[in-house]
Amino acid sequence: MWPTDGERTVTCIACGRDLKRSAAREYDKFGDRWDRAGKTFEYLCKPCFSALGKRRRADLEPTLERAGAGRVSDREFLARYLAAAEEQESER
C-alpha cells in the first residue's frame, strides 16, 4: 500500500526538522498558496510557521534575486539586500 500524501516525510525549510506532511504547513515563496496551478511547495513545521511574518511579499523574490541570493557570499548578499531594503523603504 502506498503512503498517502499526509504520511510522507517533509523537511522544514527554516529549522531542518523532518516531520510528516500532515503536521507541516505549506510555504509558497510568492505568498499565494491558494493559486496552486503548476506549483511545488516547501514546508515549515508549526512553530516556524507561527514565527513567520504574514505580510505580503510581492517584491521579495525579485529583490532576493537582484541581491544575488545563492550566487554570492552571505556577506555580499546581506550587504546588497540591506541596501535594496533601505532604498525601497526610502521610496515609500
Jmol script that loads the backbone (N, CA, C; Angstrom):
load data "model"
ATOM      1  N   MET A   1       0.839  -1.177   0.000  1.00  0.00           N
ATOM      2  CA  MET A   1       0.000   0.000   0.000  1.00  0.00           C
ATOM      3  C   MET A   1       0.886   1.243   0.000  1.00  0.00           C
ATOM      4  N   TRP A   2       0.570   2.218  -0.848  1.00  0.00           N
ATOM      5  CA  TRP A   2       1.330   3.451  -0.946  1.00  0.00           C
ATOM      6  C   TRP A   2       0.918   4.411   0.161  1.00  0.00           C
ATOM      7  N   PRO A   3       1.883   5.129   0.737  1.00  0.00           N
ATOM      8  CA  PRO A   3       1.514   6.108   1.772  1.00  0.00           C
ATOM      9  C   PRO A   3       0.742   7.268   1.158  1.00  0.00           C
ATOM     10  N   THR A   4      -0.188   7.797   1.932  1.00  0.00           N
ATOM     11  CA  THR A   4      -0.914   8.974   1.470  1.00  0.00           C
ATOM     12  C   THR A   4       0.010  10.178   1.570  1.00  0.00           C
ATOM     13  N   ASP A   5      -0.370  11.267   0.927  1.00  0.00           N
ATOM     14  CA  ASP A   5       0.451  12.472   0.930  1.00  0.00           C
ATOM     15  C   ASP A   5       0.733  12.946   2.356  1.00  0.00           C
ATOM     16  N   GLY A   6      -0.249  12.842   3.242  1.00  0.00           N
ATOM     17  CA  GLY A   6      -0.089  13.297   4.615  1.00  0.00           C
ATOM     18  C   GLY A   6       0.862  12.457   5.433  1.00  0.00           C
ATOM     19  N   GLU A   7       1.181  11.239   4.957  1.00  0.00           N
ATOM     20  CA  GLU A   7       2.085  10.368   5.695  1.00  0.00           C
ATOM     21  C   GLU A   7       3.533  10.501   5.250  1.00  0.00           C
ATOM     22  N   ARG A   8       3.767  11.113   4.099  1.00  0.00           N
ATOM     23  CA  ARG A   8       5.148  11.237   3.637  1.00  0.00           C
ATOM     24  C   ARG A   8       5.906  12.231   4.503  1.00  0.00           C
ATOM     25  N   THR A   9       7.226  12.141   4.487  1.00  0.00           N
ATOM     26  CA  THR A   9       8.070  13.000   5.302  1.00  0.00           C
ATOM     27  C   THR A   9       8.535  14.200   4.486  1.00  0.00           C
ATOM     28  N   VAL A  10       8.481  15.374   5.107  1.00  0.00           N
ATOM     29  CA  VAL A  10       8.979  16.610   4.508  1.00  0.00           C
ATOM     30  C   VAL A  10       9.964  17.240   5.495  1.00  0.00           C
ATOM     31  N   THR A  11      10.718  18.213   5.023  1.00  0.00           N
ATOM     32  CA  THR A  11      11.703  18.892   5.856  1.00  0.00           C
ATOM     33  C   THR A  11      11.336  20.362   5.986  1.00  0.00           C
ATOM     34  N   CYS A  12      11.350  20.862   7.198  1.00  0.00           N
ATOM     35  CA  CYS A  12      11.086  22.282   7.449  1.00  0.00           C
ATOM     36  C   CYS A  12      12.248  23.088   6.871  1.00  0.00           C
ATOM     37  N   ILE A  13      11.940  24.049   6.008  1.00  0.00           N
ATOM     38  CA  ILE A  13      12.989  24.842   5.373  1.00  0.00           C
ATOM     39  C   ILE A  13      13.637  25.830   6.335  1.00  0.00           C
ATOM     40  N   ALA A  14      13.038  26.071   7.492  1.00  0.00           N
ATOM     41  CA  ALA A  14      13.593  27.029   8.444  1.00  0.00           C
ATOM     42  C   ALA A  14      14.532  26.366   9.451  1.00  0.00           C
ATOM     43  N   CYS A  15      14.111  25.255  10.032  1.00  0.00           N
ATOM     44  CA  CYS A  15      14.914  24.628  11.089  1.00  0.00           C
ATOM     45  C   CYS A  15      15.518  23.287  10.688  1.00  0.00           C
ATOM     46  N   GLY A  16      15.087  22.723   9.560  1.00  0.00           N
ATOM     47  CA  GLY A  16      15.648  21.460   9.090  1.00  0.00           C
ATOM     48  C   GLY A  16      15.036  20.212   9.693  1.00  0.00           C
ATOM     49  N   ARG A  17      14.035  20.376  10.520  1.00  0.00           N
ATOM     50  CA  ARG A  17      13.392  19.232  11.162  1.00  0.00           C
ATOM     51  C   ARG A  17      12.592  18.420  10.151  1.00  0.00           C
ATOM     52  N   ASP A  18      12.711  17.096  10.201  1.00  0.00           N
ATOM     53  CA  ASP A  18      11.887  16.218   9.372  1.00  0.00           C
ATOM     54  C   ASP A  18      10.587  15.920  10.111  1.00  0.00           C
ATOM     55  N   LEU A  19       9.468  15.994   9.400  1.00  0.00           N
ATOM     56  CA  LEU A  19       8.173  15.729  10.015  1.00  0.00           C
ATOM     57  C   LEU A  19       7.214  15.197   8.963  1.00  0.00           C
ATOM     58  N   LYS A  20       6.108  14.622   9.427  1.00  0.00           N
ATOM     59  CA  LYS A  20       5.093  14.146   8.491  1.00  0.00           C
ATOM     60  C   LYS A  20       4.449  15.323   7.785  1.00  0.00           C
ATOM     61  N   ARG A  21       4.106  15.128   6.536  1.00  0.00           N
ATOM     62  CA  ARG A  21       3.475  16.172   5.743  1.00  0.00           C
ATOM     63  C   ARG A  21       2.214  16.685   6.417  1.00  0.00           C
ATOM     64  N   SER A  22       1.462  15.794   7.040  1.00  0.00           N
ATOM     65  CA  SER A  22       0.213  16.195   7.696  1.00  0.00           C
ATOM     66  C   SER A  22       0.442  17.136   8.879  1.00  0.00           C
ATOM     67  N   ALA A  23       1.665  17.154   9.431  1.00  0.00           N
ATOM     68  CA  ALA A  23       1.985  18.029  10.560  1.00  0.00           C
ATOM     69  C   ALA A  23       2.679  19.304  10.113  1.00  0.00           C
ATOM     70  N   ALA A  24       2.865  19.474   8.813  1.00  0.00           N
ATOM     71  CA  ALA A  24       3.591  20.632   8.282  1.00  0.00           C
ATOM     72  C   ALA A  24       2.630  21.659   7.695  1.00  0.00           C
ATOM     73  N   ARG A  25       3.156  22.855   7.470  1.00  0.00           N
ATOM     74  CA  ARG A  25       2.411  23.921   6.820  1.00  0.00           C
ATOM     75  C   ARG A  25       3.096  24.232   5.493  1.00  0.00           C
ATOM     76  N   GLU A  26       2.290  24.452   4.459  1.00  0.00           N
ATOM     77  CA  GLU A  26       2.851  24.772   3.148  1.00  0.00           C
ATOM     78  C   GLU A  26       3.417  26.185   3.156  1.00  0.00           C
ATOM     79  N   TYR A  27       4.524  26.353   2.465  1.00  0.00           N
ATOM     80  CA  TYR A  27       5.120  27.669   2.294  1.00  0.00           C
ATOM     81  C   TYR A  27       5.236  27.931   0.799  1.00  0.00           C
ATOM     82  N   ASP A  28       4.698  29.038   0.367  1.00  0.00           N
ATOM     83  CA  ASP A  28       4.785  29.450  -1.029  1.00  0.00           C
ATOM     84  C   ASP A  28       5.603  30.732  -1.066  1.00  0.00           C
ATOM     85  N   LYS A  29       6.774  30.674  -1.681  1.00  0.00           N
ATOM     86  CA  LYS A  29       7.658  31.830  -1.667  1.00  0.00           C
ATOM     87  C   LYS A  29       7.057  33.063  -2.325  1.00  0.00           C
ATOM     88  N   PHE A  30       5.998  32.892  -3.101  1.00  0.00           N
ATOM     89  CA  PHE A  30       5.349  34.028  -3.727  1.00  0.00           C
ATOM     90  C   PHE A  30       4.205  34.577  -2.881  1.00  0.00           C
ATOM     91  N   GLY A  31       3.895  33.927  -1.753  1.00  0.00           N
ATOM     92  CA  GLY A  31       2.880  34.431  -0.847  1.00  0.00           C
ATOM     93  C   GLY A  31       1.451  34.179  -1.288  1.00  0.00           C
ATOM     94  N   ASP A  32       1.264  33.243  -2.209  1.00  0.00           N
ATOM     95  CA  ASP A  32      -0.080  32.961  -2.718  1.00  0.00           C
ATOM     96  C   ASP A  32      -0.273  31.449  -2.795  1.00  0.00           C
ATOM     97  N   ARG A  33      -0.423  30.818  -1.649  1.00  0.00           N
ATOM     98  CA  ARG A  33      -0.532  29.363  -1.662  1.00  0.00           C
ATOM     99  C   ARG A  33      -1.878  28.864  -2.165  1.00  0.00           C
ATOM    100  N   TRP A  34      -2.816  29.749  -2.394  1.00  0.00           N
ATOM    101  CA  TRP A  34      -4.126  29.316  -2.875  1.00  0.00           C
ATOM    102  C   TRP A  34      -4.134  29.098  -4.383  1.00  0.00           C
ATOM    103  N   ASP A  35      -3.260  29.785  -5.101  1.00  0.00           N
ATOM    104  CA  ASP A  35      -3.116  29.564  -6.540  1.00  0.00           C
ATOM    105  C   ASP A  35      -2.140  28.408  -6.711  1.00  0.00           C
ATOM    106  N   ARG A  36      -2.645  27.210  -6.916  1.00  0.00           N
ATOM    107  CA  ARG A  36      -1.840  26.004  -6.856  1.00  0.00           C
ATOM    108  C   ARG A  36      -1.368  25.501  -8.219  1.00  0.00           C
ATOM    109  N   ALA A  37      -1.846  26.088  -9.290  1.00  0.00           N
ATOM    110  CA  ALA A  37      -1.540  25.575 -10.628  1.00  0.00           C
ATOM    111  C   ALA A  37      -0.037  25.587 -10.903  1.00  0.00           C
ATOM    112  N   GLY A  38       0.511  24.410 -11.187  1.00  0.00           N
ATOM    113  CA  GLY A  38       1.900  24.281 -11.579  1.00  0.00           C
ATOM    114  C   GLY A  38       2.929  24.563 -10.497  1.00  0.00           C
ATOM    115  N   LYS A  39       2.534  24.580  -9.238  1.00  0.00           N
ATOM    116  CA  LYS A  39       3.460  24.909  -8.162  1.00  0.00           C
ATOM    117  C   LYS A  39       3.903  23.676  -7.397  1.00  0.00           C
ATOM    118  N   THR A  40       5.091  23.757  -6.854  1.00  0.00           N
ATOM    119  CA  THR A  40       5.531  22.817  -5.835  1.00  0.00           C
ATOM    120  C   THR A  40       5.764  23.653  -4.586  1.00  0.00           C
ATOM    121  N   PHE A  41       5.500  23.082  -3.445  1.00  0.00           N
ATOM    122  CA  PHE A  41       5.590  23.835  -2.205  1.00  0.00           C
ATOM    123  C   PHE A  41       6.742  23.344  -1.349  1.00  0.00           C
ATOM    124  N   GLU A  42       7.243  24.243  -0.526  1.00  0.00           N
ATOM    125  CA  GLU A  42       8.181  23.884   0.520  1.00  0.00           C
ATOM    126  C   GLU A  42       7.354  23.849   1.801  1.00  0.00           C
ATOM    127  N   TYR A  43       7.948  23.376   2.888  1.00  0.00           N
ATOM    128  CA  TYR A  43       7.172  23.170   4.107  1.00  0.00           C
ATOM    129  C   TYR A  43       7.872  23.738   5.327  1.00  0.00           C
ATOM    130  N   LEU A  44       7.045  24.118   6.296  1.00  0.00           N
ATOM    131  CA  LEU A  44       7.514  24.600   7.589  1.00  0.00           C
ATOM    132  C   LEU A  44       6.840  23.797   8.690  1.00  0.00           C
ATOM    133  N   CYS A  45       7.573  23.556   9.789  1.00  0.00           N
ATOM    134  CA  CYS A  45       6.928  22.952  10.951  1.00  0.00           C
ATOM    135  C   CYS A  45       6.025  24.025  11.574  1.00  0.00           C
ATOM    136  N   LYS A  46       5.115  23.620  12.435  1.00  0.00           N
ATOM    137  CA  LYS A  46       4.163  24.576  13.011  1.00  0.00           C
ATOM    138  C   LYS A  46       4.838  25.705  13.801  1.00  0.00           C
ATOM    139  N   PRO A  47       5.855  25.413  14.637  1.00  0.00           N
ATOM    140  CA  PRO A  47       6.493  26.523  15.357  1.00  0.00           C
ATOM    141  C   PRO A  47       7.159  27.542  14.426  1.00  0.00           C
ATOM    142  N   CYS A  48       7.832  27.074  13.383  1.00  0.00           N
ATOM    143  CA  CYS A  48       8.472  28.005  12.439  1.00  0.00           C
ATOM    144  C   CYS A  48       7.425  28.775  11.647  1.00  0.00           C
ATOM    145  N   PHE A  49       6.337  28.113  11.263  1.00  0.00           N
ATOM    146  CA  PHE A  49       5.268  28.788  10.535  1.00  0.00           C
ATOM    147  C   PHE A  49       4.651  29.890  11.394  1.00  0.00           C
ATOM    148  N   SER A  50       4.441  29.591  12.675  1.00  0.00           N
ATOM    149  CA  SER A  50       3.852  30.584  13.583  1.00  0.00           C
ATOM    150  C   SER A  50       4.753  31.798  13.757  1.00  0.00           C
ATOM    151  N   ALA A  51       6.061  31.595  13.655  1.00  0.00           N
ATOM    152  CA  ALA A  51       7.016  32.688  13.845  1.00  0.00           C
ATOM    153  C   ALA A  51       7.153  33.579  12.610  1.00  0.00           C
ATOM    154  N   LEU A  52       6.599  33.153  11.481  1.00  0.00           N
ATOM    155  CA  LEU A  52       6.709  33.936  10.247  1.00  0.00           C
ATOM    156  C   LEU A  52       5.898  35.217  10.309  1.00  0.00           C
ATOM    157  N   GLY A  53       6.418  36.256   9.690  1.00  0.00           N
ATOM    158  CA  GLY A  53       5.611  37.440   9.451  1.00  0.00           C
ATOM    159  C   GLY A  53       4.656  37.110   8.312  1.00  0.00           C
ATOM    160  N   LYS A  54       3.437  37.529   8.384  1.00  0.00           N
ATOM    161  CA  LYS A  54       2.452  37.174   7.364  1.00  0.00           C
ATOM    162  C   LYS A  54       2.168  38.330   6.408  1.00  0.00           C
ATOM    163  N   ARG A  55       3.130  39.228   6.275  1.00  0.00           N
ATOM    164  CA  ARG A  55       2.956  40.356   5.361  1.00  0.00           C
ATOM    165  C   ARG A  55       3.085  39.894   3.918  1.00  0.00           C
ATOM    166  N   ARG A  56       2.488  40.665   3.009  1.00  0.00           N
ATOM    167  CA  ARG A  56       2.636  40.366   1.584  1.00  0.00           C
ATOM    168  C   ARG A  56       4.094  40.518   1.186  1.00  0.00           C
ATOM    169  N   ARG A  57       4.534  39.697   0.242  1.00  0.00           N
ATOM    170  CA  ARG A  57       5.922  39.745  -0.183  1.00  0.00           C
ATOM    171  C   ARG A  57       6.038  39.835  -1.696  1.00  0.00           C
ATOM    172  N   ALA A  58       5.233  40.668  -2.292  1.00  0.00           N
ATOM    173  CA  ALA A  58       5.181  40.764  -3.750  1.00  0.00           C
ATOM    174  C   ALA A  58       6.545  41.062  -4.366  1.00  0.00           C
ATOM    175  N   ASP A  59       7.358  41.890  -3.723  1.00  0.00           N
ATOM    176  CA  ASP A  59       8.651  42.260  -4.295  1.00  0.00           C
ATOM    177  C   ASP A  59       9.822  41.487  -3.700  1.00  0.00           C
ATOM    178  N   LEU A  60       9.566  40.552  -2.818  1.00  0.00           N
ATOM    179  CA  LEU A  60      10.659  39.872  -2.137  1.00  0.00           C
ATOM    180  C   LEU A  60      11.515  39.033  -3.085  1.00  0.00           C
ATOM    181  N   GLU A  61      10.911  38.175  -3.872  1.00  0.00           N
ATOM    182  CA  GLU A  61      11.697  37.304  -4.754  1.00  0.00           C
ATOM    183  C   GLU A  61      12.577  38.086  -5.722  1.00  0.00           C
ATOM    184  N   PRO A  62      12.043  39.097  -6.424  1.00  0.00           N
ATOM    185  CA  PRO A  62      12.929  39.869  -7.307  1.00  0.00           C
ATOM    186  C   PRO A  62      14.069  40.558  -6.541  1.00  0.00           C
ATOM    187  N   THR A  63      13.786  41.028  -5.324  1.00  0.00           N
ATOM    188  CA  THR A  63      14.819  41.684  -4.522  1.00  0.00           C
ATOM    189  C   THR A  63      15.900  40.682  -4.132  1.00  0.00           C
ATOM    190  N   LEU A  64      15.492  39.481  -3.726  1.00  0.00           N
ATOM    191  CA  LEU A  64      16.460  38.448  -3.375  1.00  0.00           C
ATOM    192  C   LEU A  64      17.323  38.076  -4.577  1.00  0.00           C
ATOM    193  N   GLU A  65      16.717  37.964  -5.733  1.00  0.00           N
ATOM    194  CA  GLU A  65      17.469  37.616  -6.937  1.00  0.00           C
ATOM    195  C   GLU A  65      18.458  38.720  -7.306  1.00  0.00           C
ATOM    196  N   ARG A  66      18.018  39.979  -7.246  1.00  0.00           N
ATOM    197  CA  ARG A  66      18.920  41.095  -7.557  1.00  0.00           C
ATOM    198  C   ARG A  66      20.078  41.178  -6.563  1.00  0.00           C
ATOM    199  N   ALA A  67      19.828  40.775  -5.321  1.00  0.00           N
ATOM    200  CA  ALA A  67      20.874  40.816  -4.296  1.00  0.00           C
ATOM    201  C   ALA A  67      21.860  39.657  -4.434  1.00  0.00           C
ATOM    202  N   GLY A  68      21.558  38.708  -5.306  1.00  0.00           N
ATOM    203  CA  GLY A  68      22.494  37.609  -5.558  1.00  0.00           C
ATOM    204  C   GLY A  68      22.280  36.383  -4.702  1.00  0.00           C
ATOM    205  N   ALA A  69      21.080  36.190  -4.195  1.00  0.00           N
ATOM    206  CA  ALA A  69      20.791  35.035  -3.329  1.00  0.00           C
ATOM    207  C   ALA A  69      21.250  33.734  -3.983  1.00  0.00           C
ATOM    208  N   GLY A  70      22.075  32.989  -3.259  1.00  0.00           N
ATOM    209  CA  GLY A  70      22.559  31.705  -3.741  1.00  0.00           C
ATOM    210  C   GLY A  70      23.695  31.803  -4.747  1.00  0.00           C
ATOM    211  N   ARG A  71      24.098  33.026  -5.104  1.00  0.00           N
ATOM    212  CA  ARG A  71      25.157  33.179  -6.113  1.00  0.00           C
ATOM    213  C   ARG A  71      26.380  33.915  -5.579  1.00  0.00           C
ATOM    214  N   VAL A  72      26.217  34.639  -4.486  1.00  0.00           N
ATOM    215  CA  VAL A  72      27.332  35.392  -3.902  1.00  0.00           C
ATOM    216  C   VAL A  72      27.499  34.969  -2.446  1.00  0.00           C
ATOM    217  N   SER A  73      28.564  35.411  -1.831  1.00  0.00           N
ATOM    218  CA  SER A  73      28.790  35.068  -0.422  1.00  0.00           C
ATOM    219  C   SER A  73      27.668  35.632   0.445  1.00  0.00           C
ATOM    220  N   ASP A  74      27.493  35.043   1.611  1.00  0.00           N
ATOM    221  CA  ASP A  74      26.464  35.540   2.540  1.00  0.00           C
ATOM    222  C   ASP A  74      26.697  37.009   2.880  1.00  0.00           C
ATOM    223  N   ARG A  75      27.942  37.376   3.101  1.00  0.00           N
ATOM    224  CA  ARG A  75      28.272  38.761   3.459  1.00  0.00           C
ATOM    225  C   ARG A  75      27.865  39.722   2.341  1.00  0.00           C
ATOM    226  N   GLU A  76      28.214  39.365   1.101  1.00  0.00           N
ATOM    227  CA  GLU A  76      27.870  40.212  -0.042  1.00  0.00           C
ATOM    228  C   GLU A  76      26.354  40.269  -0.238  1.00  0.00           C
ATOM    229  N   PHE A  77      25.697  39.116  -0.105  1.00  0.00           N
ATOM    230  CA  PHE A  77      24.244  39.080  -0.256  1.00  0.00           C
ATOM    231  C   PHE A  77      23.569  39.987   0.766  1.00  0.00           C
ATOM    232  N   LEU A  78      23.964  39.867   2.026  1.00  0.00           N
ATOM    233  CA  LEU A  78      23.338  40.690   3.071  1.00  0.00           C
ATOM    234  C   LEU A  78      23.564  42.175   2.835  1.00  0.00           C
ATOM    235  N   ALA A  79      24.765  42.546   2.404  1.00  0.00           N
ATOM    236  CA  ALA A  79      25.033  43.961   2.117  1.00  0.00           C
ATOM    237  C   ALA A  79      24.132  44.450   0.985  1.00  0.00           C
ATOM    238  N   ARG A  80      24.016  43.656  -0.069  1.00  0.00           N
ATOM    239  CA  ARG A  80      23.167  44.043  -1.203  1.00  0.00           C
ATOM    240  C   ARG A  80      21.693  44.099  -0.802  1.00  0.00           C
ATOM    241  N   TYR A  81      21.258  43.098  -0.035  1.00  0.00           N
ATOM    242  CA  TYR A  81      19.848  43.044   0.365  1.00  0.00           C
ATOM    243  C   TYR A  81      19.488  44.222   1.266  1.00  0.00           C
ATOM    244  N   LEU A  82      20.335  44.511   2.241  1.00  0.00           N
ATOM    245  CA  LEU A  82      20.053  45.634   3.142  1.00  0.00           C
ATOM    246  C   LEU A  82      20.021  46.959   2.388  1.00  0.00           C
ATOM    247  N   ALA A  83      20.919  47.120   1.426  1.00  0.00           N
ATOM    248  CA  ALA A  83      20.911  48.349   0.621  1.00  0.00           C
ATOM    249  C   ALA A  83      19.613  48.460  -0.178  1.00  0.00           C
ATOM    250  N   ALA A  84      19.168  47.351  -0.763  1.00  0.00           N
ATOM    251  CA  ALA A  84      17.916  47.357  -1.533  1.00  0.00           C
ATOM    252  C   ALA A  84      16.720  47.634  -0.625  1.00  0.00           C
ATOM    253  N   ALA A  85      16.712  47.041   0.573  1.00  0.00           N
ATOM    254  CA  ALA A  85      15.611  47.243   1.503  1.00  0.00           C
ATOM    255  C   ALA A  85      15.539  48.701   1.952  1.00  0.00           C
ATOM    256  N   GLU A  86      16.704  49.282   2.222  1.00  0.00           N
ATOM    257  CA  GLU A  86      16.733  50.689   2.622  1.00  0.00           C
ATOM    258  C   GLU A  86      16.251  51.590   1.484  1.00  0.00           C
ATOM    259  N   GLU A  87      16.626  51.266   0.261  1.00  0.00           N
ATOM    260  CA  GLU A  87      16.185  52.035  -0.900  1.00  0.00           C
ATOM    261  C   GLU A  87      14.671  51.942  -1.067  1.00  0.00           C
ATOM    262  N   GLN A  88      14.127  50.722  -0.932  1.00  0.00           N
ATOM    263  CA  GLN A  88      12.682  50.545  -1.038  1.00  0.00           C
ATOM    264  C   GLN A  88      11.942  51.306   0.052  1.00  0.00           C
ATOM    265  N   GLU A  89      12.491  51.289   1.246  1.00  0.00           N
ATOM    266  CA  GLU A  89      11.850  51.989   2.367  1.00  0.00           C
ATOM    267  C   GLU A  89      11.855  53.499   2.139  1.00  0.00           C
ATOM    268  N   SER A  90      12.938  54.029   1.587  1.00  0.00           N
ATOM    269  CA  SER A  90      13.013  55.477   1.355  1.00  0.00           C
ATOM    270  C   SER A  90      12.069  55.913   0.229  1.00  0.00           C
ATOM    271  N   GLU A  91      11.699  54.989  -0.662  1.00  0.00           N
ATOM    272  CA  GLU A  91      10.775  55.303  -1.765  1.00  0.00           C
ATOM    273  C   GLU A  91       9.334  55.338  -1.304  1.00  0.00           C
ATOM    274  N   ARG A  92       9.046  54.809  -0.133  1.00  0.00           N
ATOM    275  CA  ARG A  92       7.664  54.758   0.359  1.00  0.00           C
ATOM    276  C   ARG A  92       7.241  56.045   0.948  1.00  0.00           C
TER     277      ARG A  92
END
end "model"
wireframe off; spacefill off
backbone 0.3
color backbone group
